[in-house]
Amino acid sequence: MKKLIIFIFFGLLFGYDCQDLIRKYNAPDPKYKTMRQLKRWAKEHLQDNPLKEEILECLIENAADNPNQETIAGE
């Protein structure tokens, strides 16, 4: 919950939403990737990025195999 509040704060401050973050960092389209593939992509491409967790949350909540599209589902 704390991360969500921080993400919303930074999102409002810098004007970013999930789609903007996905486009800015050239992330793969989460509708065609599994959660495991997205986590692997984030590990390889967002190593030192301060917004790594927020980008990963955006990707996972829209992942093709996410059983609950509104919240992040655990594996």
N, C-alpha and C positions, 0 to 999 in steps of 0.2 A: 504494500500500500504506500509505503514511504517513497519507493522508487517511482510509482505512478504520479504522486504529487510533485516530485522533483521534475519528472518528464513534462508534466503539464506546465509547470512554472517556466522551464526552459523553452518549451514549445511556444508559450505565449510571449516570452521575452524575445526570442529570436524568430518567431513566426514559422516554426517547423511543425509539420504533422507527419504521420507515418509515411505517406506517399512522397513527401518532400525528402525525407531522410533516405528512403529507398532509392530515389532518383539521384540524390547528391552523391551517394557512396557506391553507385552502380551495383546495387545488390540484385541478386536474381529474383525473378517474379515468384513470390511465395505461393501463388496459386498452383504452381506446377512442381513444387519441391516439397520434400518431406521435412519434418522438424529436424531429423538427424542431419540431412543434407545442409539445411540452413545453419545449424550450429557449427558444422564443419567449415562452411564458407566463412562464417564470422570469426572463427578461430584463426583461419589463414589470412584473412584480409583486414581485420579490424583489431590487430594486436594492441596497439598503443592508443587507440581512439578513445577519448573520454566518454563518448556517447555509445560505446559498444553495447552495453546492456539495453539501452533504449531501442537501438536499431534492431537488436536480436529479438526483443519483445514484440516489436512491430511485425517482424518477419514471421515469428512463430504464431502470433494470433491469427495470421492469414494463411498459415501453412495448409497444404492440401490434405494432410492426414490429421489435422487437429480436430478431435471429436467435438470440441466446444469452441466455436468460432468467436465467442464474445470474451472469453478469458483464456489465459495461457494454460494449457493442459500439461500435466506432468507426463513424463514417459514411463 
